[in-house]
Amino acid sequence: MNPTTEAPLDREIRAIVEGTSRNAFAVLGPHQDSSGWVVRALYPAAKSVDVRVSRTGELQPMTMRHPAGLFEVRLDQADAADYRLRINYRANGDGDHPVEIDDPYRYGRVLTDYDLHLFNEGTHHRAFEKLGAHRINVGTTTGVHFAVWAPNAGRVSLLGDFNGWDGRVHAMRLLVPSGIWEIFMPGLPDGERYKFEIRTAAGALLKKTDPFGLAFEVPPQSAAIVRDISGYSWQDDVWMARRREEGGRLDRPMAIYEVHLGSWARVPQEGNRFLTYAELAHQLVPYVKEMGFTHIELLPVMEHPFSGSWGYQVLGFFAPTSRFGAPEDFKLFVDTCHQAGIGVILDWVPGHFPKDDHGLARFDGTALFEHADPRQGEHQDWGTLIFNYGRHEVRNFLLSNALFWLEEYHADGLRVDAVASMLYLDYSRNEGEWIPNAYGGHENLDAVTFLQELNRLTHGQHSGSITAAEESTSYPGVSRPVHLGGLGFTYKWNMGWMHDLLHYAHEDPLYRRWHHNDVTFSMLYSFSENFILPFSHDEVVHGKRSLLDKLPGDVWQKHATLRTLYGYMYGHPGKKLLFMGGEFGQWREWNHDRSLDWHLLTDPAHQGLRRFVRDLNSTYAAERSLYESDYEPEGFRWIDCNDSEHSVVSLIRYAADRRDFLAMVFNFTPVPRERWRIGVPEPGRYDEILNSDSELYGGSNVGNLGGVSSEPVPAHGLDHSVLLTVPPLGALYLKRRP
């Protein structure tokens, strides 16, 4: 037929069967015309299709309107309102294979104009309840509602085993002008795999996974899975109530154990497989509890295609990775943590996303989630794409995602990855490779606004939750409240402290005197932000060697130095973070494909280090002076920070009640210091409550026989002092008896 003389209906039918129509709902399903009511259905693989009228149960055959598999039948108005389709497929053998289904095209739109308005405005903070795949009831019918944002698509269809992955069968309804496409699939069960087929304006067909998908196949497979995740029964009411009351307070202890779930431990007897979420709940959680850590921080658990990214190249932003089990099992893991009194912080990656064909990149054939210009939209170092924070719908996607994890999975906080890369338009770029902001500067003003909104929302809607920024520059006010002009994070990682201290420790003790400033410099800025002191995963990969292995000296010196570093970290103002394996002295660099080397704990030196970290955590939790005034200058005083010649520093930490304090001494050389005098604030007996050189920890047992008494001898600007024996490469904690 000549397209110029083709009737409008025939033209639209041809577009539908060819997969080029944007409006299949205008033809398929029940429609009234001048002759009455007609029902049309497209099933290209069907031999024939019948309609079963619900009122009478009668079957009426449909006639083939188009040879590509478009069928139609005329019905009375009452029958056109309620019917089923009986699709007869050719079986491999003799006869037909009939399947009876409800017709998605007899249902109206689901999303309201208000939903669409909020989403396009960037203020639909519960967009995770509307987009993606959700089980709902339409009238008395239960089914799954699918919705996806693809404003520049020529067509969007739902694909799955239920339609033979044929994009012509279930073309979705475009909700103008929002750019959202939707379809309600009556009777669709949980467990169905699905994707979206997107026809671009240029005619290309893209098979994309669901940006709001709640569950996915195990990678490298990439389909989303229909799953109702609302049925889990939480048992953490006591924890959540306490979190709302005091979770975000800065005067609480926080010792974080950073974990990559895929390599904390494996099951070698079963092909070196991963532990499941349920197994981790019963193995990791008791271990962390026994070690005395207050929180577990998980490297990204959101679904990601490439294990070698450690989770930092996310595609399934709303789904815990299926590598370790089902979403409900991850809820069990979090629930178990909470019941054990352990908080859960999730590493969250809003800074970039990978270019995988099935993911967010050029989602509808255009730069939708990212910038079109690679000077704004691409991380050249990482080979990933940068979110367009200035686009309302993209900001909405990310903000609702943050709230989703805090609400649906009861996460206690989010550690935001690579914040510096978000804040600066010229991050890791040469001149001419970036575009200045509207004022000619290099700050990404849209990212700044996004981060401020993130912190306002999470803190406002989930009281007691925290956010932490991995921010490696001197950007001001990262942990200052938004209303005071800051970004609003609860905490900021102190990357400078980490780099300085590890640089210092890497030096031979003979030469540390020339680098003494690396130990003390952090106190010049320590109270400018609410800092977390991290010994993180980034310091034990890519040739940097493990914490233990990068230290100089023989094996004994390495262990002693690491114990002293940990002692200094816990004595320094700021919350604490230690990557898994550091607690027992992993020799080998971290490898995401291997378990930690737990067999090392048969060595007394490694067992001693683990025991020291456990006792350090116990001391930290028991002594208010070590955490109560982390961010108040009044909570800290150097006793002596200038003895570079001997590489010894001493300090005092005060609780809010200044009568409660600890004096601490750290010796960074292998030479014991006899009759070492330090000033103390009050006279009395000072008990040695922690000595890193104790034989319990693998040390040489140099110390002070449990404590010392002060003398009325002024020292270091204080009226009283004590004479100590400071152990080699050792840390001492002293507490005055009441």
N, C-alpha and C positions, 0 to 999 in steps of 0.2 A: 504493500500500500504506500502511496505517495504521502510522506509526512505532512505536506502542506494541505492535503485534502482530508487528513485523518481527523475523525471526530475527537473532541476533547477527552472523552472518557477512554476511548481506545488509545489515545496518545499517552494518557496517564497509566493505563494498564501496561502498555509496552515499556514505559519507564520503570514500572515496578518490577516486571519480570527481568528486565535488563539490569536492575539494581541501581538505577540512577535517580529514582524518585526521592524527593525530600518529604513527601506527604503520603505515605502508604495508608495512613489512617483515613484519608479522604476516600479511599476506594475499598479497602479490605474491611471485613466485618459487616454489620448491618447498616443499611442506608436506605433512605426513602427517596424515591424518584417519582416521576409523573405517573408511573404505572403501579406504584405501591411500594412494597419493601423487598429488598434484595440483599442476600448475604453472599459475600465473596471471600475466598480463601486461596492462598498461594502455597502449594506444596509440590515443588518440582519433581520430587522422587515418588509421588503417589501414582498408583494406577488409576484410582478413582477416589472420590470423597463423597460421603453422605452426611446429611444433617439429621441429628436426632432431636426432635422437638420435645423439650422437657415436659410440656403440658400433657402430651399424650404418649410419649415414648416412641412415636412413629418415626421410622427412618424415611427420609426423602433424598433421592439421589441428586447430586449436583451435576450440572453440565459443565463441560470444559469450555471456558470462554477464550482461553489462549493456550496453544499447544505446549507452552513452557510450564504448564501446571497450574494455571489460574482457573479456579472453579467458581460457579455461582448457582444460586437457587433462589426462587421467589417464595416468600412466606407471608402469612398474615402478620399484621402488626404485633399481635400478642405473642406469636411464635418467634418472631424475630428478636424479641427481647430476652429470650431464655432458650438456649439450644446448646448442643454439643456437636463436635465434628468427629465423624468416624472416617479415619484415613486408612485406606487400603493400600498397603505396600506390596510389591511383588516379593514373595518369599524365594529363597534359593531353590527350593524344590517346587512341588506342585502346589497350587492354590495361592491364596493371598494371606498377608499378615496384617490384620486390622488392629488399629490403635485408636482408642476413643479419648478425646481431650476436650477441655473447655477452650473457647476461642479468645485469645488475648485481645483481639480487635473488637470485641463487643463491650469492652470496659473503657470508661472515660478517663480523663487525666486525673492524676493523684496530687501532684505538687500544687500548692496554692500560689496565687499571685504574691502573697506576702512572703512566702518562702523564696520565691524568685527574686523579689525586690531586695530582701536582706542579703541573699547570696551575691547578687551583682553589686550591691553597695559595699560588700566586704564585712558585714556585721552579723552574718548568720553563724554564730559561734558554735551552733550545734548542727552544722552542715553534715556531720558524720551520721546523723539520724535520717537524713533525707537523700543523700547521694550514695551511690554504691548499690548493694543488694540487701534488701530488708524484707523479712516476712511480715506481712500486714493482712488485714481483713478488708475487703471491699464488699460492703453489704454482708452477706452470709458466706462469702467465698474467701477462703484462705489461699494465699499465693505469695509470690515474691515480686517486689517492686524493684526495678532497676532504673537507675538514673545516672547520667554522666554528662559532664560539661565538655562540649566540643563545638563552639559557636561557628567555626568556619568550615565545618564538614558539609559535604554535599549529601551525605546519608550516614546514619549510624544504625547498625543492626546488632542484635544480640546473637552471639554464637555459642554453641554448646553441643554436647552429645545429644541433647533433646531435639535438635533440628539438623543433625548431621553436619554441623559446622558450616551450614549454608547461609551466607549473609542475606540472601533474598527472602528467607522465610519469616524472620521476625524483625523487620525494619521498625525502628522506634519513632515515637512522636516527638517532633521538635516543638518546644515551648518558646514561642517568640515573645519578646526579643531576648530572652535570657541566655540562649545558647545551650540550654540544658535539653537533653533528649531522655525520654522515659518510656517504659513499657511495664505493664503488670502481667505477670505470668501465673495464671491461676493453677493451683494444684502442684506447682513445681516443688519437689522435695529438697531437703538439705542434702549436701554432698555433690550436687551437680557442678561440674566444671564449666566455666564460661569465660569468654572474652568479648570485646566489642570489635566489630568490623567497621572501620571508618573509611568512607570514600572521600578523598580529598577533593578540593575544588579543581585540581588538575586531573582527577580521574584515577589516581593511585588508590589501591586498597591496602589499608593498614590493619593489622590485627593487634589490638592493644589490650593490655590487662587493665583491670579496674583500679584507678587511683585511690578509690575509697574501699577497696576489697578488704574483707575481714579475715580471710584465710586464703592460702595459696597452696598449690602443689609443691612438693619438695623439689628445689632446684636440682638440675637445670630446667626442669619443666616449669612453665610460667603461667598457667591458667589460674584465675581466681576460683574459689570454691564457695558455693552458697552455704552459709553456715549461720545459724542463730546462736549467738554467743551470750545471750541474756540469761541463760538458765542456771549459771553457777551460783551456789549458795555460799556467800562469804561468811567467815567466822572471825572476822577481825574488828568487830565493833568497838572493843575496848581500845585497840590501837588507834583506830580512826578518830575516836572521841578525844583521845589524848593528843593526837596530832593537831586537831583543830584548836586545842587549848594552848599548846606550847611547842608545836613542831617547828615553827619558824623562828623561835627565839635564838638569839646569838650567844646566849650565856649557857648553852647546853653542850656537853661533849659530843664530838663528831669525829669518829675514827672510821674511815671508809676503806673497805676492801674492794679493789677494782678487779673485775672478773670478766674474762672471755669464756662464755659458757661452753664453747666447742673445744676448748683445750685445757680447762681446769683439770679434768680427768677424762680418760677414755675407758673402754671395755676391751682390753686386748684379747680376751678369750673369744670375742665375737667379732673378729675382723677389725678391731680397733675402732669400733663404732662410737658415736656420741653417747653421752648420758642423756636421758630424756629429762624433760622438765620435772616429771614426778620423781625420777631418781635423784636429780639435783636437789629437790626439796628435802629428800631424806639423807643426803650425804653432804652437800655444800652447806646447807643452813646450820646443822649441828656443829660443823667444823668452825664456821664463822662465829657462832655463839660461844663455843669453847675458847676461841682465840680472843674474844673480848671486843671485836669490832662492833660498832653501832649501826653501820650501814653497809650494804652491798651496792656497788655501782657497776652496772652491766654495760659493757661495750654493746653497740647497737644490736637489739634483738629484733628490730623491724625487718621485714622480709627483704632480702637482698640476693641478687643473682650470683654474685661472685664471692666465694668464701675468702679469697685472698684480700678482699677489701676490709676484712675484719668486721663487716657490717656497716662501714661508713659510706657505702654506695647503695642507698636505699631506693627501692621501687615500691614496695608494699608498705606505705607509711602507716597504715592502720591495722597491720597484722603482725603478730609475733611470728618469727620464722618457723616454718614447719619442720625444719631440720631436727628439732628436739621434741616435737609433739604438737598436739592440738591447742587452740587458744585457751580452752578450759584448763588444760594442764599448766599453762603459764600462769593463769589465775591462781591455781593451787600453789605454785611456787611462791608467788607474792604473798598469798595468804599465810603460808607456812612461815615465811620470814616475819610477817607481822605478829603472828602468834608467838614467835620466839623473841619478840622485842627488837627486831632488826628492820631498819628502814630500807627501802629500795629506791635507788636513783637510776634513771635510764639515760644513757647517752642518746642524745637527740640531734639529728643532722638536718637543719633547715638551710644550710649554706650552699648545698649543691646536690646534684643528682646525676646518675650515669646516663650514657647515651644509648643504652640497649634499645633495640628496635621496638620491643613490646612495651616499653615504659613511657615515661612522660615526655621524652624528647620529641619535639614537633608532633605533638599528640594528635592534632587534627589536620596535619599537613602544614601547619604554621608554627611559628615560635609562640606557643601558648603559655606554658609555664615559665619559659626562659625568655631572655632578650634575643631579638633577632640579630643584633650586631654583636659579633664575637668579642669585641672590645668591652662589652658589658656582660655578655651572656655565657662566657666560657672560661673555665679554669684551665689554662694551658698546661700547668704543672701536673694536674691530676687527670686531665682528659675528661672532665665532667662539665656539666652545665650549671649556671647560676640562676636561681629563682629571680623572677621579676617582682621584687617586693613592692613596686609601685602599682601593680595591677590588683584591683580589689579582690577578684576571685582567687588569685594566687595567695594573697595574704590571708584570705578566708580559709583556704585549704590548709595552710600551715597552722594558723591559730586554732582552728577547730581540732586539728590533729594533736596539738599540745594538750588541749583540754581533754581530749578523748583518752589519752593514756593516764591522766590523773584521775579521771572519773571511772572509766570502764575497767581499768586494770589496777586501780588503787595505788598507782605509783606515787611515791612521796616527793619526788623532785625530778627535774630534768637538768642534765649537764649539757649545755649547748656547745656543740663542737665548732671549732674554727671560726670563732666570732671575729677575729681580726680580718679574715678574708671577706667577711660580710661588710665590715665597717668602712673598708678602704677601696675605692674604685681602682687604685693603682697597685693593689696588692699583688706582689710578685710579677709586676709588669714593667717593661721599659718605657721610656718616653715615646709617645706616639701610639702606644698600645692600649690606651684607656681614654675615656671621655670624662672631662670634668663635670661636676655638678652645676646646677643653675647659677651658683655664685663663683664658679671658677675653682672651687676647692676639690680635694680628693676624697672627701667623706661621702659615703653613700647615704644620702639623707633619707631615702626610702627605707633602707635597712635599719637606720637609727630609729625611725618611727615605728617600724615593725617590732623591733626588740623591746621598745618601751611599751607598746601595746601588749606584747606577749607577757611581760612581767606584771602589768596592771591586771590583766585577765587571770593569769594563773594564781597570783596572790589574792586577788579579790574573790574569785569563785571557789578556790580550794584553799581555805585558810590553813596555814601550817605547812603547806607545800613549799619547796625551795627551788630556786634556779641557780645554776652555777655556770659561769662563763669561762671557757677556755680562750683567754684573750692574751696574746703575747706581746702587746705593745703598751705604751703608756697612755692610751686613750683615757681621758679623765672621767671619773664618776661612773665607772662600770657598775659598782654596787651601791651607788647613791640612789635614793628613791627618785622615781620619775618626777614627782611634784617639786623636787629640788633641782631638777635639770639633769638627773642622771639617767642611765639606762634601766635601772631598777632591779638588777640581779641581786639575789641574796648574797652570793659569794662570787669571788673571782679567783681563778687559779693563779698562784704566784709562780709564774714560769721563771722569772728572774732569780728568785731564791733557789729554785731547783737547779738551774744551770750553773749559778755561781758556786753552790755547795758541791756539786758533782765535779766541777772543774777543780776546785780546791782539793777534794779528796783524791782526785786522780794524780795529784802531784806526789812525788816522793816526800815523806815526812821531813827529810833534810832540807827541802826547798819550800816547804809550806810557809815558812816565816816571811817569804817574799810575796805571798798571796793571802795574807791574813785578812785583807779587806773583803775577800770573797765570803768570809764567814760572817762579818759584822755589817756589811753594807745594807743588807735588807732592812735593818732596823731604822734606817733613815726614812723609809717610806712605808713601813709595815702597817701604819694606822691610816694610810690614805685610802685603803679599800678593805673590805671584809675578805681576807685572803684564806684560801685553802692551800696547804703546803703539799704538793704532789710529788711522789716518786711513781710516775705513771708508766703505762705500757710503752709510750714513745721513747723512753730512755733505755729500753732493753731490746731494741730491734735494729735492723739495718746497719749492722757492723758496730754498733755502740757497745756491744757486750752486756752481759748481765751486771746488775749492781755489784755483786760480789767479785766478778771476774775483772771488772775495770779498775779495781783498787790495787795499789802497789803492794809489794812485799810478799812474804811467804804466806802459806795458807792460814797460819795463826793470825798474822797481821791483817790479812784481808777480813777475816771474821771479826776481829776486834774493832777494826775501823768501821765496819758496817754497823756493829752494835752501837758505836759512838755516834755515828750519823743518825741512827734512829733515835737515840737518846736526845740528841740536839734538836731533831725535828719536833719531838713531843715537848721539849722545853721551850721552843720558840713560839711566840704568839701566832695563832692561826689554827684552823681545823686541819685534820691529817688525812692523807690518802696514800695507800700503798698498793701497788699492783701485785696480783697473785704470784706466788713463787718467791717474792722478795722476803717473805716472812721466814723462810727456812734456808735462804741462800742458794737459789737456783744457779748452777754454774753456767748452763747453756743459755744462749739467747732465746727469747720467747719465739716459738713457732706455732702459728695458729693451727697447724695440721697435726700437732703432737700434744700428748698429755704433759703436764708438769712432771718433773723427775722426782716422784714421791719416794722412790727407793733411797734417795739421799738421806732420808730421816733415820736410816740405820746407822749413819755416821754420827757419833756423839757431838761433833762440832755443829752440824746442821740442826740436830735436835736441840742443842743448847741455844742456837740463834732463835729457833721457833719459840722456845720457852721464854726467852728474853722478850720477844715481841708480845707474847701473851701477857707476861707480867707488866710490861710497859703499858699495855692497854688497861690492865687492871688498876695500875697506879693512876693512870690518866683519869679513869672514871671515878676513882675514889677521892682525888685531890681537886677541890674546886678551883684552886689557884691555877691549875693547868688549862682551864677552859672558860672560867666565868668572866674574865675580863680580857678576852683575846683581842678585842678591838678598842680597848681603852688604854691610852698611854700610861695611866696610873697603875695599870696591872703589870708593868714591866720596869725593871731597873737593871742596868749593867752593874755588876760589881767591878769587873775589870775586863775591858774589851781591847786593851792596848798592848797586851803582852805577846807581840808577834814573835819575839825572840824565842820563846818557849812554846809557841803555838797552843796556848791555853786561854780559854775564855771562861768567865764566871758571871752568873746573872741571878736575879731574883724574880720570881713570878708571884703576884699577889692576887688573892681572891677579892671579891667586892668588900669583904671585911678584911682590912689590911693586917689584922692580927693573924690571918691565915695565909701563910706564904711558904714557898719552897726556895732554898738556895741550891744552885746547881753549878757544877764545875765540869768542863770538858777538856780533855787532854788529847790533842791530835798528833802526838808523837809517841814512839814506842819506849820512851824513857819515863819511868815512874818519878813523880815529883814528891820528894820528902819534905816534911815540915813546910807545907805550902799554906801560906796565910791568906785568908780572904775575910773581908768585912761582912758582918751580919747585922740585921736591923735590931735584934733583941738579944739580951743575955739569956743563957740557959743551955740545956742539953739538946744537941742536935743529933737525931737518929739518922743513920744511913739507910734510907728506905729503899734505895735502888742503887746497885753497883753493877755496871755492865761487865766488870772484870771478875765477877763471881764465878767460881768453878761450876756452879749450876748452869751457867750459860757458855761454858767452854773457855772461861778466862783463867788467869793465873792466881786469882784470889788475893790480889793486893787490895788493901782497904784499911778501914779504921776500926775494926773489931766491933762493928755495929753502931758506932757513933762517937762524937767528940763533945766536949764542953767548951763553951765560949770563954774568952778572957777579956778583961776590960782594957784591951789594947786597940786603939783606933786604927782602922785600915780602910782604904778606899772610900773615904768620906763618911764612914760609919763608926759609931762609938765602940763597937765590940767586934771581936774577930774570933776565928777558930783556926787552929793549925791542923792541916790535913795531910794524909798520904794520898796523892792522886794517882790512880793506877795508870799504867801505860795504855795508850789508845783506849781511854776509858771515860765513862760518864758517871758522875755521882749526883744523886738527888738527896738533899738533906732537909729534914723537917724538924722544927723546934717542938719539943714536948710541951704540952699545955702547962 
